[in-house]
């Protein structure tokens, strides 16, 4: 089965988090679009020492453990439930502005026949 390059989900709380494990086999990336009012809180959670006047532009990448940091934000606690599943899937996580969480899954290497290639 061919994977979708990107599946976009709009944030609906726990319902959104619960839908993600079933989508892991169907997509190369899953993008969870968060409400705009989360940008300020996410920025300060991920950049606690940033100057107050700094532009709140988020672009942080890491592993599933990154979700542990944002799951401490009121309303985003459900992301904690994904950490183990995404670690097992060897997924990468990126949190960006406008507020979204992008889950990138490793691409399965296609089997290319080596016949006819001379060395």
Beta strands, then each sheet from edge to edge (+ up, - down):
strand 1: 7-10
strand 2: 29-33
strand 3: 59-63
strand 4: 92-96
strand 5: 100-104
sheet 1: 1+ 2+ 5- 4+ 3-
end
